[in-house]
Amino acid sequence: MNNLVNIIILLLIVGWLIGFIGFGAMVGSMIHILLILAIVGIIFRLFSRGKSTL
């Protein structure tokens, strides 16, 4: 599960960078939704790491 979350976070950040640099004028601030989702994924991973799985 952690590997999947890492891959999703990485894809969201890369997508945000590509959209912000390449298409920033066309899509405006909507591209920042990808960054917000990546941050939520990072926070989710930090909180889920603290819990021990039994």
C-alpha positions in Angstrom: 0.0 0.0 0.0 2.8 2.4 0.8 4.5 1.8 -2.6 1.2 2.6 -4.3 0.8 5.8 -2.3 4.4 6.8 -3.2 3.8 6.2 -6.9 0.5 8.2 -6.8 2.2 11.1 -5.0 5.1 11.1 -7.5 2.8 11.1 -10.5 0.7 13.9 -9.1 3.8 16.1 -8.4 5.2 15.4 -11.9 1.9 16.1 -13.5 1.6 19.3 -11.6 5.1 20.4 -12.7 4.4 19.6 -16.3 1.1 21.3 -16.2 2.4 24.4 -14.4 5.5 24.8 -16.6 4.0 23.7 -19.9 0.4 24.7 -19.7 0.3 27.3 -16.9 -1.3 30.0 -19.1 -4.0 27.8 -20.5 -5.3 26.0 -17.4 -4.6 28.7 -14.8 -4.9 27.8 -11.2 -6.8 24.5 -11.8 -3.5 22.7 -12.1 -2.9 23.3 -8.4 -5.5 20.6 -7.6 -2.8 18.1 -8.4 -0.5 19.6 -5.9 -3.2 19.6 -3.3 -3.9 16.0 -3.9 -0.2 15.2 -3.6 0.0 17.0 -0.3 -3.0 15.1 1.0 -1.3 11.9 0.0 1.9 12.8 1.8 -0.1 13.7 5.0 -2.0 10.4 4.7 1.3 8.5 4.4 2.8 10.2 7.4 -0.3 9.4 9.6 -0.6 5.8 8.3 3.1 5.2 9.0 2.7 6.0 12.7 0.0 3.3 13.2 1.3 -0.3 13.7 -0.4 -3.0 11.7 -1.4 -6.1 13.7 
